[in-house]
């Protein structure tokens, strides 16, 4: 029997993971990615227990990840005249119980440079026998009764039984399904970078939050001597500066007011080896994620602001449930009828849409509450954080609720 071909659009986090797992289930996945192979994939991300649990389904993958496991949380006020430790906790007991790479999954998370992570994922897919075609930008998706034809900007086409759009926040698959949408600027920007590990930082791998006037910094370790950090603040849209930081601009950004913060935060900015700046945007929430033989996944379906650190992790949860329903409705990985796919995609959507919607809203709310102006508002925000971490069990419970899923104990796929 000829394996059922699946076109996966996007070779970021979700594409190669989905392809590798589908390959193991008897499908013939092919990945198409718009950018060049080896392109720099931005800054970093925090792999949390839910995402790590899915990655652990691919034998040997967790052991290859070149990230740094964090086991300490720390919260600081950097408001002038009110500098203080708001809370900290070193993880001595796991957040939850899992049989998958327990030392990693039960940590606060794993900080990892995005470029290195994407490289490992692409290499894993290639080793599994998955084809990856780089520099193929989707321009058209045409559905037929028993297949889907995808056309690329370079004029080539390919046809498969069904298509999964994993092409991120700028998804062309989404545009082809539902039309163009207007992205709206949230009023928040982020400036982020890589820096050497400050000497003042705790020996343990740490995830650190600093709360100042009209700004919030999060930082975490991504290697033995390197931290990644991002500062969120409220300011006007200045697109011309985003993701185009030359040496002159880098020197100016190192003089940012955050560079005067204590607790090692200022040192991160002053010693940055790379800085980028970008705006945070909202997109309309979709009522459905599929049409017949084409389905969306990850940021293509539910783009989110970064304040919960759940973007990649929720995409990995999507993968688990999409594969699970495909196994349920098409156990032999045969070329499915359209109605079979619709049934599977509908169940996948029913499982995932409400959860991701809640988390997108919570991430947006988190960004709003972290970045406040005025001394009174800052003190009130800081007191809320302090009270939360007076009882670490409460703070850890909140974390565990976000990071729960997509399965407990034994995987169903």
C-alpha positions in Angstrom: 0.0 0.0 0.0 1.3 3.4 -1.0 1.6 5.6 2.2 -0.9 8.5 2.5 0.9 11.8 1.6 0.5 14.8 3.8 1.9 18.3 3.0 3.0 20.1 6.1 3.5 23.8 5.6 6.2 25.2 7.9 9.4 23.9 9.3 9.5 25.8 12.6 8.8 24.1 15.9 5.6 22.3 14.9 6.2 21.1 11.4 9.1 18.7 11.9 7.7 17.3 15.2 4.4 16.6 13.5 6.1 15.1 10.5 8.3 12.8 12.5 5.4 11.5 14.5 3.1 11.1 11.5 6.0 9.2 9.7 6.0 6.8 12.6 2.3 6.2 12.2 2.6 5.2 8.5 2.0 8.5 6.7 4.3 10.1 4.1 4.7 13.7 5.4 6.5 16.3 3.2 7.5 19.7 4.7 7.6 23.0 2.8 9.2 26.0 4.4 9.3 29.6 3.1 12.8 30.5 4.5 16.3 29.3 3.7 17.7 26.3 5.5 19.7 27.4 8.5 18.2 30.9 8.8 18.5 32.4 12.2 15.3 31.6 14.1 15.0 34.6 16.4 15.9 34.5 20.1 14.8 31.8 22.4 11.9 30.0 24.0 11.1 28.2 27.2 10.1 24.6 26.7 7.7 23.8 29.5 6.4 20.5 30.9 3.5 20.1 28.5 5.7 20.7 25.4 8.5 18.5 26.7 6.0 15.7 27.3 5.2 15.7 23.6 8.8 16.0 22.5 9.5 13.0 24.7 7.3 10.9 22.4 10.1 10.9 19.8 12.7 8.5 21.1 16.0 10.2 22.0 14.9 13.7 21.2 15.0 15.2 24.7 18.5 14.0 25.2 19.6 15.9 22.1 18.2 19.3 23.1 21.0 21.8 23.7 19.1 23.8 26.2 19.4 24.6 29.9 17.0 23.2 32.5 15.8 25.8 35.0 15.0 24.9 38.6 14.6 28.3 40.2 12.1 31.1 39.9 12.9 34.6 41.2 10.8 37.8 41.1 12.2 41.3 41.8 11.0 44.8 42.0 13.2 47.3 40.2 10.9 50.3 40.8 13.1 53.2 41.9 13.0 53.5 45.7 11.2 50.2 46.0 13.8 47.7 44.9 13.2 44.3 46.6 13.0 40.6 46.2 9.3 39.8 45.7 9.6 36.0 45.8 11.8 33.1 44.8 11.5 29.3 44.8 14.0 26.5 44.1 12.2 23.5 42.8 12.8 20.5 45.1 9.7 18.5 44.1 8.3 18.1 40.6 5.4 20.1 39.4 3.7 16.9 38.3 4.4 13.3 37.7 5.4 12.0 34.3 7.2 8.9 33.0 8.8 10.9 30.2 12.4 12.2 30.9 11.3 13.1 34.5 14.3 15.2 35.3 13.5 17.5 32.4 9.7 17.4 32.2 9.4 18.1 36.0 11.6 21.2 36.0 10.5 24.8 35.7 11.3 24.4 32.0 14.2 24.3 29.5 15.5 27.5 28.1 16.8 27.0 24.6 18.0 29.2 21.7 15.4 29.0 19.0 17.9 28.6 16.2 19.5 25.6 17.9 16.1 24.0 18.7 14.9 24.3 15.1 18.1 22.8 13.8 17.7 19.7 16.0 14.0 19.3 15.1 14.8 19.5 11.3 17.6 17.1 11.7 15.4 14.7 13.6 12.7 14.8 10.8 15.3 14.2 8.1 16.7 11.2 10.0 13.2 9.8 10.2 13.0 10.0 6.4 11.0 13.2 6.0 11.5 15.4 3.0 12.0 19.1 3.7 11.8 21.6 0.9 13.2 25.1 1.8 12.4 28.4 0.1 8.9 27.3 -0.9 6.4 30.0 -0.1 2.7 28.9 -0.4 0.6 31.2 -2.6 -2.4 29.0 -3.3 -4.2 26.0 -1.8 -6.8 24.3 -4.0 -9.0 21.5 -2.6 -10.4 18.7 -4.7 -12.7 15.9 -3.8 -9.9 13.5 -2.7 -6.8 15.7 -2.5 -5.3 19.2 -2.1 -3.0 21.0 -4.5 -0.5 23.5 -3.1 1.2 26.1 -5.4 4.4 27.9 -4.3 5.8 31.3 -5.2 8.5 29.7 -7.3 5.9 28.1 -9.6 6.1 24.5 -8.4 3.1 22.6 -7.2 2.5 19.5 -5.1 -0.5 17.4 -4.2 -1.3 15.4 -1.1 -4.3 13.8 0.6 -4.5 16.6 3.2 -2.5 19.6 4.3 -1.6 20.9 7.8 -0.7 24.6 8.1 2.0 25.0 10.7 3.3 28.2 9.2 3.1 30.5 12.2 1.7 33.9 12.9 2.1 35.0 9.2 0.4 31.8 7.9 -0.3 31.8 4.2 -2.3 28.6 4.7 -4.6 30.5 7.0 -4.9 33.3 4.5 -5.9 30.8 1.7 -8.5 29.3 4.0 -10.1 32.3 5.6 -8.7 35.4 3.8 -6.4 38.2 5.0 -6.9 39.8 8.4 -5.8 43.0 9.8 -3.2 42.6 12.6 -3.7 45.2 15.4 -0.8 46.6 17.4 -1.3 45.9 21.2 0.6 49.0 22.3 3.3 46.7 23.7 6.8 46.2 22.3 9.6 43.8 23.2 13.3 44.3 23.1 15.3 41.1 23.7 18.8 39.7 23.4 21.5 37.3 24.4 24.0 38.1 27.1 26.7 36.4 29.2 25.5 35.1 32.5 25.9 37.9 35.1 28.3 37.1 38.0 25.6 38.2 40.4 23.1 35.5 39.3 22.4 32.5 41.4 24.3 29.3 40.6 21.1 27.4 39.8 19.5 27.7 36.3 17.0 30.4 36.9 14.0 32.1 35.3 14.0 35.6 36.5 11.3 38.4 36.3 12.0 42.0 37.1 9.1 44.4 37.4 9.9 48.1 36.9 8.1 51.3 36.0 6.3 50.8 32.6 8.5 47.8 31.9 9.0 44.1 32.7 12.0 41.9 32.0 12.0 38.1 31.9 15.4 36.3 31.6 16.4 32.7 31.7 19.5 30.6 31.1 19.9 29.0 27.7 23.5 27.6 28.1 26.3 27.2 30.6 27.3 30.9 30.4 24.5 32.5 28.4 21.1 34.1 29.2 18.3 35.2 26.9 16.1 38.1 28.0 13.2 40.2 26.8 11.9 43.6 28.1 8.2 44.3 27.5 7.1 48.0 27.6 4.3 50.2 26.4 5.3 52.6 23.7 4.5 53.8 20.2 4.8 51.7 17.1 8.3 52.2 15.6 8.5 49.6 12.9 11.6 50.9 11.3 13.8 49.8 14.2 12.4 46.3 14.6 14.6 43.3 13.8 17.1 45.6 12.1 19.6 46.5 14.9 23.0 47.5 13.5 26.1 48.2 15.7 25.2 51.8 16.2 21.6 51.0 17.3 22.9 48.1 19.5 25.1 50.6 21.4 22.1 52.9 21.9 19.9 50.1 23.1 22.5 49.1 25.7 21.8 52.6 27.2 18.2 51.7 27.7 16.8 52.7 31.1 16.6 49.0 32.0 20.4 49.0 31.9 20.3 50.8 35.2 18.2 48.2 36.9 19.7 46.1 39.7 19.5 42.3 40.4 21.6 41.6 37.3 19.0 42.9 34.9 20.9 46.0 33.9 24.0 43.9 33.4 22.2 41.7 30.9 21.3 44.8 28.8 24.8 46.4 29.0 26.6 43.2 28.0 24.2 42.1 25.3 25.8 40.4 22.3 22.7 40.7 20.2 19.5 42.7 20.6 16.3 42.8 18.5 13.2 44.8 18.9 9.7 44.0 17.7 6.0 44.9 18.2 3.4 42.6 19.7 0.2 42.2 17.6 -3.2 40.7 18.0 -5.1 38.8 15.3 -8.8 38.0 15.2 -9.7 34.7 16.9 -10.9 32.1 14.4 -14.2 30.3 14.9 -12.9 27.2 13.2 -9.4 25.9 12.2 -10.2 23.7 9.2 -11.9 23.5 5.9 -12.4 20.0 4.5 -8.9 18.6 3.9 -6.8 21.5 5.3 -6.3 22.2 9.0 -4.3 24.7 11.0 -2.1 24.1 14.0 -0.1 26.3 16.4 0.3 30.0 15.8 -1.4 29.6 12.4 -4.6 28.7 14.3 -4.2 30.6 17.6 -1.4 33.2 17.6 -0.6 34.4 21.1 1.5 37.1 22.8 4.5 35.7 24.5 3.7 36.5 28.2 2.9 33.0 29.3 5.7 31.4 27.2 3.2 28.9 25.8 3.3 29.5 22.1 5.5 26.6 21.1 4.2 24.5 23.9 0.6 24.8 22.8 1.6 24.0 19.3 3.1 20.8 20.6 -0.1 20.0 22.5 -2.0 20.6 19.2 0.3 18.0 17.5 -0.5 15.4 20.2 -4.3 15.7 19.8 -4.2 16.0 16.0 -2.2 12.8 15.7 -4.4 11.1 18.3 -7.6 11.8 16.4 -6.0 10.8 13.1 -5.0 7.5 14.6 -8.6 7.1 16.0 -10.4 7.9 12.8 -7.9 6.5 10.3 -6.0 3.7 12.2 -4.4 2.2 9.1 -3.2 5.6 7.8 -5.1 4.9 4.5 -6.0 7.7 2.1 -9.0 9.1 4.0 -12.3 10.2 2.7 -13.0 13.9 3.2 -15.7 13.1 5.8 -13.2 11.1 7.8 -10.8 14.0 7.9 -13.7 16.4 8.8 -14.6 14.2 11.7 -11.1 14.0 12.9 -10.4 17.7 12.5 -13.7 18.6 14.2 -12.8 16.5 17.2 -9.3 18.0 17.3 -10.8 21.5 17.2 -13.3 20.8 19.9 -10.5 19.6 22.2 -8.1 22.5 21.5 -10.1 25.6 20.6 -11.5 26.5 24.0 -8.2 25.8 25.8 -6.0 27.8 23.5 -8.6 30.7 23.5 -8.4 30.9 27.3 -4.6 30.9 27.2 -4.4 33.5 24.5 -6.6 35.8 26.6 -4.6 35.0 29.7 -1.3 35.8 28.0 -2.7 39.1 26.8 -4.0 39.9 30.4 -0.6 39.0 31.8 1.2 41.4 29.5 -1.2 44.2 30.5 -0.8 43.6 34.3 3.0 43.3 34.1 3.5 46.6 32.4 2.0 49.5 34.5 2.8 53.1 35.0 2.9 55.2 38.2 4.4 54.4 41.5 1.1 53.4 43.2 0.2 51.0 40.4 3.6 49.5 40.4 3.5 48.9 44.2 0.1 47.3 43.9 1.3 45.0 41.1 4.4 44.1 43.1 2.3 43.3 46.2 0.1 40.9 44.2 3.3 39.1 43.1 4.7 39.1 46.6 1.5 37.6 48.1 1.3 34.9 45.4 4.8 33.6 46.3 4.4 33.9 50.1 3.0 30.4 49.6 5.1 28.8 46.9 2.6 25.9 46.6 0.0 28.5 45.2 2.4 29.9 42.7 3.5 26.4 41.6 -0.2 25.4 41.3 -0.8 28.3 38.9 2.1 27.2 36.8 1.1 23.6 36.8 -2.4 24.5 35.6 -1.0 26.3 32.5 1.5 23.5 31.8 -0.9 20.5 32.3 -1.6 18.3 29.4 -1.8 17.1 26.8 -1.9 13.8 28.6 -1.2 12.3 32.0 0.7 9.1 32.5 0.6 7.0 29.3 0.3 8.6 25.9 -2.6 7.5 23.7 -0.5 7.6 20.6 
